[in-house]
Amino acid sequence: MFPFGDIQKTFGAGGELLLKLRADTPDEIDLTKPVFITIDGAPVPFYFKSFVARGAKRAVVVFDDMETQRLAEALVGKTLWLPEAKAAATTGHPELTGYTAYDRQHGELGEVAGIVYFPNNPCLQIIFHGRELLVPFHTSIVVKINARKRTLETVLPDGLLEIE
């Protein structure tokens, strides 16, 4: 999954949400396909009812079956994710390059050098103790991204750090 926007706040009484788009959001998004929001640790598909751009970095969106303010409020603060196939079509993740990666169990891992695209498995390229560490870029592993601090938090699978 590829993060492409963050829900900032509700924007009306009909389920409207103000979305801040990421710097490397693709120019074209297929609005007939779902985006995903992590709820209770699992990616849940959401379909757009409407998507209205507000400049280059914002949009007002409404999702199907989420047309009340009460339902929309539950999504505030969440990140929208594009499926991997859409992520692979993008040219890069400049906002993640240079971020410091941390793991909940192992502490600081190192700096994100980029993203490597394998079919159906984009991986963060992290410089870990002078060597390249490839970490699957999946919501079950990359659990938090903090743009203000330029950090990301992971929960690495057992044995990943031992792979040479």
BALUM-596705 format. One record per residue: x, y, z of N, C-alpha, C in turn; residue in three letters. Coordinates in steps of 0.02 Angstrom, whole numbers, plus 32768, in hexadecimal, padded with zeros to 4 digits. Example, Ala and Ser with C-alpha at 12.3 -4.5 7.8 and 13.67 -1.06 7.14 Angstrom:
<recs>
82947EE4818682677F1F818682947F5B8186ALA;82827F90816282AC7FCB816582858002818ASER;
</recs>
This chain:
<recs>
802A7FC58000800080008000802C803E8000MET;801280737FE4803680B17FDB800C80E97FFAPHE;8026810F802B7FFE814580487FF8817F8017PRO;7FBA8197800D7FB481CF7FDE7F90820B7FFBPHE;7F72820680367F52824080547F3E8234809CGLY;7F35826B80C07F22826881077EE2828F8110ASP;7EB2827281357E72829381427E7D82C3817CILE;7E728304816F7E80833781A17E45834681CDGLN;7E09834D81AF7DCE835F81D67D8F835581ADLYS;7D56835781D07D17835681AC7D0E839A818BTHR;7CE5839C81567CDF83D9812F7C9783E38119PHE;7C6883DA81477C2283E281387BF983AE815DGLY;7BB883AF81517B8B838381767B788345814EALA;7B908340810F7B7E830880E57BB482D480DDGLY;7BE282CF810D7C17829E810A7C5582B680E7GLY;7C5882F780D67C92831180B37CCF831180E1GLU;7D08830180C47D4882FF80E97D7C832880C2LEU;7DA4834E80E67DDB837380C77E18834580C7LEU;7E33833A808D7E6A830C80827EA88334806ELEU;7EE0832880907F208346807D7F4683118055LYS;7F55832180167F7682F17FEB7FC182F27FF7LEU;7FE282B87FEF802A82B27FF7804C82D17FBAARG;808B82E37FC180B083057F8C80B682DA7F4DALA;80BA82997F5580C3826E7F1A808482487F06ASP;804A82667F15800B82497F00800982487EB4THR;7FF582107E967FF1820E7E4D7FC482457E32PRO;7FD4825E7DF57FAB82927DD67F6582797DC7ASP;7F5E823A7DB77F1D821D7DA87F0E81E47DD8GLU;7ED381E77DF57EBC81B27E227E7B81987E07ILE;7E7581577E007E3881387DE87E0581387E21ASP;7DD481657E1E7DA4816E7E537D7081367E56LEU;7D7281097E257D4480CF7E277D6180967E50THR;7DA2809A7E5F7DC480657E867DC7807A7ECFLYS;7DCB80497EFC7DCC805B7F447E1080767F5APRO;7E0E809D7F8F7E4980AF7FB67E40808A7FF7VAL;7E758086801E7E71805F805C7E81808A8098PHE;7E5F807D80CF7E6B809E810F7E7380668142ILE;7EA9806B816A7EB58038819D7E87804481D8THR;7E5E801281E67E308016821F7E397FD68247ILE;7E457FDD82877E527FA482B47E897F768298ASP;7EBD7F94827A7EF67F6F82637EEF7F4E821FGLY;7EB77F5781FD7EAD7F3881BC7E997F6C8188ALA;7EB17F65814A7E9E7F9481157E557F878100PRO;7E2E7FBD81007DE77FB980EE7DDC7FE380AEVAL;7DBC7FC6807A7DB27FEC803C7D7B80208043PRO;7D86805A80267D55808F80237D5180A77FDBPHE;7D1380B37FC47D0880CC7F807CF281147F83TYR;7D0C813C7F557CFA81837F537CB3818C7F39PHE;7C8D81B57F5C7C4D81CD7F427C5B820E7F1DLYS;7C8882377F397C9E82747F177CE582847F2ASER;7D0782A77EFD7D4C82BC7F077D5382FF7EE4PHE;7D5B83357F0B7D6183787EEF7DA583957F04VAL;7DD183A07ED37E1383BC7EE17E0B84047EFAALA;7E3484157F2B7E3784597F477E80846F7F41ARG;7E9584807F057EDB84907EF97F02844F7EEDGLY;7F4584547EF07F6F841B7EE17F7883EB7F1BALA;7F6C84027F587F7C83D97F927F4183C67FBELYS;7F0583D97FAB7ECA83CA7FD57E9083B37FA9ARG;7E62838F7FC97E25837B7FA77DEF83737FDCALA;7DB1837B7FC77D78836D7FF17D59832D7FD5VAL;7D5482FA80007D3C82B97FE97D0082A28013VAL;7CD882787FF47CA2825580177CA7820C8000VAL;7CA281DF80307CA4819780207C5E817B801FPHE;7C5381487FF57C1381247FF47C02810C803AASP;7BC48111804C7BA980F8808C7BC7811C80C9ASP;7BE4815680BF7C02817C80F67BE981C580F2MET;7BA981CE80DF7B8F821080D07B738237810BGLU;7B89822881477B75825081817BB3826981A5THR;7BAB82A081C87BE482BC81EC7BFC828C8221GLN;7BCF826A82437BE2823B82787C0E8202825CARG;7BFB81E682247C2381B182057C6681CC81EDLEU;7C66820781CF7CA3822581B57CD5823581ECALA;7CBC824B82267CE8825C825E7D1482228273GLU;7CFC81E5826B7D2481AB827F7D6281A28253ALA;7D6481C382197D9C81BC81EB7DD081F481F1LEU;7DC1822782187DF0826082207E318247823FVAL;7E69825C82217EAA824882397EC582098217GLY;7E9D81E881EF7EB281AB81CD7ED781BB818CLYS;7EFE818B81747F23819181357EFF81678100THR;7EFC818380C37EE2815D808A7F1C813B8067LEU;7F1080FD80557F4480D580347F2B80BE7FF0TRP;7F5780C07FBE7F4880A57F7D7F5F805D7F7ALEU;7F3D80327F547F547FED7F4C7F9A7FEC7F2BPRO;7FBE7FB67F3580027FAF7F1D80087FBA7ED2GLU;7FD87FA37EAB7FDC7FAB7E627FDF7FF57E50ALA;7FB8801F7E737FBA80667E667FFB80837E80LYS;8013806A7EB7805180847ED4808C80777EA5ALA;808D803D7E8580C4802C7E5980C7805A7E1DALA;808F80797E0B808E80A67DD280AA80EB7DE2ALA;80B480FB7E2180CE813C7E338119813C7E2BTHR;813781787E2A817E817E7E1C81AA817C7E59THR;819081817E9581BA817F7ECF819881997F0CGLY;81BC819C7F4381A281B37F8381D181E77FA0HIS;81D682227F82820782527F9A81FC82657FE3PRO;81BD82617FFB81B38275804081CB82418072GLU;81D98204805D81F381D1808B823F81CA8088LEU;825D81DD805182A681DC804B82C3820C807FTHR;82F181F380A7830F821D80DB82ED8216811FGLY;82B481F48121829381E9816182BD81B8818ATYR;82B881BC81CB82D8818C81F782A68156820ATHR;82BB811781FF828F80DF820E829F80C38253ALA;826A80B58279826F809782BB8245805882BCTYR;825A802882E482337FEC82EF821F7FE98338ASP;81E37FD3834681CA7FD1838B81F57FA583B9ARG;82117F70839E82397F4283C782847F5283C4GLN;829D7F67838A82E57F6E837F82FF7FB68381HIS;82D37FE7838882E8802C838B82F880488346GLY;8328807783438338809883048357806782D3GLU;833C806782958355803B8261838680608233LEU;8375809E8221839F80C481F4837580F181C8GLY;8396810C81958375813C816883578119812CGLU;831C8131811782FB811780DB831F8134809EVAL;833C810880758361811F8039833381217FFCALA;82FB80FF7FFF82CD80FF7FC6829C80C57FCCGLY;827A80B87F94824B80807F91825B80577F53ILE;825E80167F5B826B7FE87F2582297FC67F14VAL;82187FC57ED381D97FA87EBE81E37F627EA2TYR;81CE7F307ECA81CB7EEC7EB281817EE07EA1PHE;81727EB37E72812C7EA77E6181037E967EA0PRO;80CF7EBC7EAB80A17EB47EE380C37EB87F28ASN;80FF7ED57F2C81217EDA7F6C81527F147F6EASN;813A7F527F7281697F8A7F79818C7F857FBDPRO;81CD7F947FBE81F47F8F7FFC82187FD0800ACYS;82197FE3804A8242801B805F828B8004805ELEU;82B6802E804482FE80208043831B8049807CGLN;8332802780B1834C804880ED8395803680F5ILE;83BE806881048405805C8111840B8049815AILE;841880088166841A7FEB81AA84607FD281B8PHE;84847FF281E584C87FDF81F784F47FD881B8HIS;84EF8008818B85198008815085057FDA8117GLY;84CD7FB8811E84B67F8C80E9846D7F9C80D8ARG;84587F85809E84137F90808783E47F5E80A8GLU;83AF7F7980C6837A7F4F80E3833B7F5F80BCLEU;831B7F2C80A182DC7F35807D82A27F2080AALEU;82767F5080B6823D7F4680E381FD7F4B80BAVAL;81D47F1780B781957F1C8092816C7F5980A8PRO;81577F80807781307FBD808480E77FA98087PHE;80D37F8F80C1808F7F7680CC80767F91810EHIS;80357F9D8113801A7FBB815080227F90818ETHR;802D7F4F818680387F2581C180807F2B81DASER;80AD7F4681B180F47F4E81C481057F9781D0ILE;80F37FC381A180FD800B81AB80BD802581CAVAL;80BF802F820C8081803C823080748086823EVAL;80A780B08237809C80F7824480D0811F821ELYS;80B8815681FE80E4818581DC80D781C981FAILE;810B81EB82128105822D8230812A825E8203ASN;8104828481DA812382B381AB814582ED81CFALA;812A830382078148833B822B818D83298246ARG;819482EE826281D482D7827E820082B4824ALYS;81E282A6820F8205828281DA821D823D81F3ARG;81EE8219821181FD81D6822B81C781A68214THR;81D88167821581A58133820B81B280FB823CLEU;817D80DC8251818080A78284816C80658264GLU;81938031827481857FEF8258817B7FBB828FTHR;815D7F85827B815A7F4882A481767F118276VAL;81B77F05827C81D87ED6824F81C77E8E825FLEU;81C07E65822B81B67E1D823681F57DFF8254PRO;81ED7DCC827C82277DA9829982577D928263ASP;82987D9D826E82CB7D85824082DD7DB48208GLY;82B67DE981FC82C47E1581C383087E3781C9LEU;831C7E4A8205835D7E6C820D83987E3D8202LEU;838D7DFC820683C47DCC81FE83D07DB981B5GLU;83A37DCC818883AA7DBC814183E47DE58123ILE;84117DC48103844B7DE680E3843E7DF1809BGLU;
</recs>
